[in-house]
């Protein structure tokens, strides 16, 4: 409820907002694998459109820590990116 002060007392007015679906934010995770370094970086760039430096950062985190977040967002976008990463059988999941 919104309380509006109109100068003549307090009036209660219902919010006129409608129920809308709140997007669920998920994470696309890349796991370390035995792929060649350049293949991983170039596939990340192809899938995400990120610059080479950012793709290398994602790849090095996955290599050293075992996994890395490629991107957070809505499931539709992450699925599109994931499908491109899977073209070369990279190990991924969406959480």
C-alpha positions in Angstrom: 0.0 0.0 0.0 1.1 3.5 -0.7 0.3 6.2 1.8 -0.2 9.5 0.1 -0.4 12.8 2.1 -2.6 15.1 0.1 -2.7 17.8 2.8 -6.2 16.8 3.8 -5.2 13.7 5.9 -3.7 10.5 5.0 -5.4 8.4 2.3 -4.6 4.7 1.6 -4.3 3.8 -2.0 -3.6 0.4 -3.5 -0.5 0.0 -5.7 -1.6 -0.2 -9.3 1.4 -2.5 -10.2 0.6 -5.7 -11.9 2.1 -9.0 -11.0 5.0 -9.6 -13.4 7.4 -12.5 -13.5 10.7 -11.7 -11.9 13.6 -13.1 -14.0 15.6 -15.8 -12.4 19.3 -15.0 -12.5 21.4 -18.1 -13.1 25.1 -18.8 -13.7 26.8 -20.5 -16.6 29.8 -22.4 -15.2 32.8 -23.6 -17.2 34.8 -26.5 -15.7 38.5 -27.3 -16.3 39.1 -29.8 -19.1 41.8 -31.2 -21.3 41.0 -28.9 -24.2 43.8 -26.8 -25.8 44.0 -23.3 -24.3 43.5 -21.5 -27.6 40.4 -23.6 -28.4 38.8 -22.7 -25.1 39.5 -19.0 -25.3 38.3 -18.7 -28.9 35.2 -20.7 -28.2 34.4 -18.5 -25.2 34.8 -15.4 -27.4 32.6 -16.9 -30.1 29.9 -17.8 -27.5 29.9 -14.6 -25.4 31.3 -11.9 -27.6 33.7 -10.9 -24.8 37.2 -9.6 -25.7 40.1 -12.0 -25.6 41.5 -10.7 -22.3 38.2 -11.5 -20.5 37.9 -14.9 -22.1 41.5 -15.7 -21.0 40.6 -14.6 -17.5 37.6 -17.0 -17.4 39.8 -19.8 -18.8 42.6 -19.3 -16.3 40.2 -19.3 -13.4 38.6 -22.5 -14.7 42.1 -24.0 -15.1 43.4 -23.0 -11.7 40.3 -23.3 -9.5 38.5 -26.1 -11.4 35.6 -23.9 -12.5 34.7 -20.4 -13.4 31.5 -18.3 -13.9 31.3 -17.5 -17.6 28.2 -15.3 -17.3 25.2 -14.6 -15.0 21.9 -13.9 -16.5 18.6 -15.3 -17.7 18.3 -18.9 -18.8 17.6 -18.1 -22.4 20.8 -16.2 -22.9 22.9 -18.7 -20.9 21.5 -21.6 -22.9 22.5 -20.0 -26.2 26.0 -19.4 -24.9 26.2 -22.9 -23.4 25.1 -24.5 -26.7 28.0 -22.8 -28.5 30.5 -23.9 -25.8 29.2 -27.5 -26.2 30.1 -27.4 -29.9 33.6 -28.4 -28.9 32.5 -30.4 -25.9 33.5 -28.0 -23.2 32.3 -29.1 -19.7 29.7 -26.6 -18.5 26.5 -26.4 -16.4 23.9 -23.8 -15.7 23.1 -23.3 -12.0 
